[in-house]
Amino acid sequence: MTVNVKNRVPKPESLTYAFRFDRNQNTPPNLSETTQDSSFTYTTPGTFTILQYGSAGGTGFSACKDVVVKETRGPKGELITCPNGKVRVTLGNDPVTKAYDVVTINWGDGKKEDINLKTNTTAFFEHTYAPGGSVPAITLKGSYTNSVCSAEATTTTLTPAEQQSLSSIRIRTVEMPADGNAKITYDGMEGIETKVYIAKGSGDFIFTNQSGQTGGTQAASVPLLDPKTVYRFQLWSTDICGNVVKSPIVSSIAIKQGGLSLDEIISLEWETEPNTDGEVEFQLKRNGAVIFTTPNKRSYEDTDVKCGNTYRYEIVTIIKNDVRSYSAPIELKPTTAQPDDITNALVTVKDDNTITTKVELSGEGITSGYNLIVERALLGGSNFELVSPANNQSLQWDDTNVNTSQNSYCYRFQYENACKMKSLSFSKPVCSILLKTNTPDIVWTGDTPFISNVDSYNLQQVDEGGNLINETPKGLATSHTLDLASQSEFSYRIEAKSGNYTSLSNLLNFRSEAILLIPDAFTPNGDAYNERFEVKAYFVKDFKMSVFSRWGEVVYHSDNITDGWDGNIKTGKAPGGYYLYKIEATNASGQTVVKNGSFLLIR
């Protein structure tokens, strides 16, 4: 619309116009929005305010006028024609079309239809011609109610579309709840009847009695399905020409417990039928959180579970074009096998008031949490009592309520896993061994520490840290004689074995000071008794001995503890009488021990 403004102020100066002035504005328009030209053409419809301002005779003036600009371009629409003579016109939802009060459809066969766009709620309009004939030109023309335009509105001639596209009608989600009432969400099209079809597995599709013909997002419920069964869903839509157009197939998905059965592992499997657009990814959820994703696998072993807990699993199929399929949830608990009896155990006497028990586990039924049950009885007794704490989580447990220097104790063990399943019976008892010393012998209890016979005893020598440094097989003997002359520092314990059962005795620690047994007389007279002056030494490392006459002369010297003085000197037999000795020895701790004294040589 072109507007020509006529000025009515005589002899104006600086006459200026703003053809798109905002009436709510309380400041002058920007210079870029003004012109001195009194003619202006509007290219869009609407109501506009024209501002004129200037001065005359030294006085400023201004004036505003409103002008209503109407649309004259032709309205828009879509035409679909069918071979049977049926046509459908859908008016455009664009600003040009919506600017008119009324759009007139001229069907070309002498019939017209006026559509009031202010009150109309119909999305499309249909007309039928005689079958087999040609469809005349169909036009659209807009008009206004109670208004006059200086220009004639343009007429639009519609061009038929080749065919109606229903590609936007498609399934968006398939949800299978636990109750089997499946929910299908899909995109519909206004005026197009869309039916929901279902097929069990790879079978034929049947109508679910669920349909609609509304545009936008739609929902349909298909009841009484088996959530453990896989179904395929498809939309069948009929266009205005009667053609049935089928949407891409979307399959449901079902999850179940897998066939693998291991301790505290939940095995899962899922199945689905092929989807038209193809799967992008499977998402496995546990208690609402995604724990596993895969493009193609159909199974998973969840190892992050514990007995006694219940877990909720769901599987989601992500399909191309942003389609989702949700399985019904299942709830599972970890399973476990019956634990095997304990067949490998060790009992060790740690000190006078502590016995350490240790077991090794094998076989099935072993879980992350457990209760190792330990019972104790006196050796030879059958009255076993529970001594381990509740929910004992230690395979190595110390019993501190014992007196190992006075008694031997027997222990038996039973394993209870986190699923509250116990081994069928207690283990065979394993008893402690009481080791005692009767210098130079060490002895141990002859009572067998096992139900079965002892295979063998081993005498173990250990260092200060308890590390094994030597082991002497003892067969079935229950004593050992120590070589006190050659050893002065040692720790011993007895190991008894019977199959996989082991018992370790208390530890005997020897840290003795040097012992020197010195005679006060000897008689080298040839009767084979008391012929030499001999010193017995125990727990001694180094040894030196010198014998002196009463005048201080050295008559005998030796560095060997096994040697002794036979009473002879360089000139023959030493005369009877008192002699002096001096002995220097090094004890176990490295200290030097010096002994001085006298003895009598009797002839």
C-alpha positions, 0 to 999 in steps of 0.5 A, a space after each residue: 500500500 502506497 500512502 501519499 501525505 498532504 500537508 495542511 500547514 501553510 509555509 512549513 519549515 523542516 517538514 519531516 515524516 516518520 511512517 512507522 512511529 510507535 505511539 507509546 514512544 515519548 521521544 522523537 524518532 531516530 533520524 534513520 527512521 525519518 524522511 522528508 518524502 511525503 510518499 511511502 509504500 508499506 510491504 507488510 500488513 498491519 496498523 501503522 502510525 504516521 508522524 508529521 512534525 516541523 515548524 511554521 512562523 517560529 512555532 513547532 507543530 506535530 500530528 499523528 494519523 493511523 493507517 491500516 494496511 491490508 494484505 493483498 497477496 494470495 493465500 496459501 494452501 495444499 491440494 491433494 487429488 485422488 484418482 476417484 475424484 476426491 480432493 482435499 485442500 489444507 489452508 496454510 498456517 502462514 502470516 499471509 493466509 492468516 491476515 485475511 478474515 475470510 478465504 474463499 475456495 473456488 472449486 472450479 465447478 461452480 461451487 464455492 466455500 467461504 472459510 471464516 479464519 477467525 472462527 474456523 477449527 477445521 484443518 482441511 476441506 474436501 470436495 468430490 468430482 465425478 470419477 474419471 473426469 479432470 479436476 478443474 482449477 481450484 483457487 483461493 482468494 482472501 477478503 475482509 469483513 466490513 472493510 474496503 481495500 483500494 487494491 484487489 486481493 490476489 487469487 492463488 491457483 493451487 497445484 495438486 501435490 503428487 501424493 500425500 506424504 504420511 512419513 511424519 506418522 511414526 512410533 516414538 516409544 514402546 513401553 512394556 510395564 510389568 502389568 503387560 499394558 503396553 503404552 505406544 506413543 506416536 506422532 499423528 496427523 490431523 484428519 488421517 486415521 491411524 490404527 495401531 497393529 501388533 504382531 507376536 514375535 515374527 507372526 502376522 499383524 492384527 489390529 489392536 482396536 486402538 486408533 486416532 486421527 488427531 495431529 501431534 503426539 498421541 498415546 495408545 494402550 494395548 492391554 493384557 500382553 505378556 511382558 516376557 514376550 516380544 511383540 512388534 508394533 506398527 501404525 497403519 494410516 489411510 490417506 484421503 485417497 484410501 491408500 494404506 501407508 505403514 509406519 516403520 516397525 518398532 519391537 518391544 524388548 524383554 529382559 530375563 535372568 540368564 542361564 549362567 549361575 555363579 556366586 554373587 553374579 546376576 546373569 541377564 539376557 534380553 531379546 527383541 525382534 528386528 526394528 525397521 530402522 535398526 538398533 543403535 544401542 542397548 542400555 541396561 539399567 540397574 535401579 534406574 541407573 545405566 550400568 552397561 551399553 552395547 551396540 549388539 550384545 544380548 547378555 551381561 553378567 553383573 558382578 557388582 552385586 551382593 547377596 541379601 540385596 534385590 536389584 531391579 533391571 530394565 533394558 532400553 533399545 535406542 533405535 534410529 530416528 530417536 525411537 525408544 523401546 523400554 522393557 518391563 522391569 524384573 527384580 532379581 537376587 544374587 544366587 549362590 551354590 552350597 558352600 563346600 566344607 573347609 578342608 584346609 586349616 592351620 592352628 598356630 600357638 602364638 603365645 601363652 594366651 593366644 592361638 591363631 587359626 587360619 583357613 583357606 577356602 575353595 570350591 563353590 559358594 564363596 561370596 564377598 561377605 561371609 561369616 567364618 564360624 570357629 568352635 573350640 574344645 579342649 583336646 580330647 573333649 567333644 564339647 565344642 563351643 562357639 568362640 568367634 564373633 558374630 559375622 566374623 569376616 576374617 579367615 585368620 582369627 586369634 583366640 586370646 582366651 586360652 592357656 597354651 602352657 597348660 592345655 591343648 585346644 581343638 578347633 573346627 570351622 564352618 563357612 556361612 556365605 552372604 546368602 545365609 547358606 552354610 557348608 554342610 558340616 564343620 571341618 575336621 578338628 585341628 588341635 594345638 600342640 603343647 611343646 615343652 623343654 626338659 634340657 637338653 630335650 624338647 618334647 611335645 604332646 603325643 595326642 594327635 591334633 587331628 581326627 585322622 592320624 598324623 602324617 609326620 612331625 617337623 621340628 622347625 627352627 625360626 629366627 627372631 621374626 618367626 621366619 623359618 630357617 631350618 626344618 628337621 623331619 621327625 617322623 612320628 617321634 614326639 621328642 628331640 635332643 638339642 646339641 647344647 654344646 654347639 648351639 646357644 641361641 635358638 627358637 623351635 616349634 613343632 609342625 604336624 600335618 595331616 592332609 591339608 590340615 596343619 597344626 603349629 605348636 607354641 614357640 620355645 625361645 632359647 636365649 640362655 647365658 653361658 653355663 660352665 660346669 667346672 670340676 674341683 678335682 680329678 684323678 689321672 691314675 689310669 683307672 679310667 675314671 675321672 682321668 681328665 680335668 674337663 669343663 662342660 660348657 653350654 650356650 657358649 660360642 667361643 672358649 679358651 682355658 689355661 691351667 697354671 701351677 701355684 707359681 703361675 706357670 702355664 702348664 696347659 692351654 686349649 681353645 677347644 671346649 671338648 679337650 681336657 687336661 690329662 695331668 701331664 706337663 712337658 717333663 712328665 706327670 704333674 705332681 699332685 696338688 692344687 692348680 689354678 685355671 682361667 676360662 674365657 668364654 663368649 655367651 649367646 649375646 656376645 659378652 665375654 664370661 671369665 671364670 677363675 678358680 682352683 682344683 686338686 690333682 690327686 695322684 
